[in-house]
């Protein structure tokens, strides 16, 4: 909710869950416009590897915080 972009390792470290895809799917199904930014992340074994970063625009995070009653 702080506007940062995050990837799967960030999600796992914060939540102890591997279910990022399910969370993104649910947020989108609920109408939240989660952005996906694909970036190259090659490895020796997979030179064409691409990973996704996810972000919710700050205007939507402010809306979510206000809705949840956590607005500062």
PyMOL commands that set and color helices and strands:
alter all, ss='L'
color gray80, all
select helices_A, chain A and resi 8-15+20-29+58-68
alter helices_A, ss='H'
color red, helices_A
select strands_A, chain A and resi 35-40+50-55
alter strands_A, ss='S'
color yellow, strands_A
deselect
rebuild
show_as cartoon
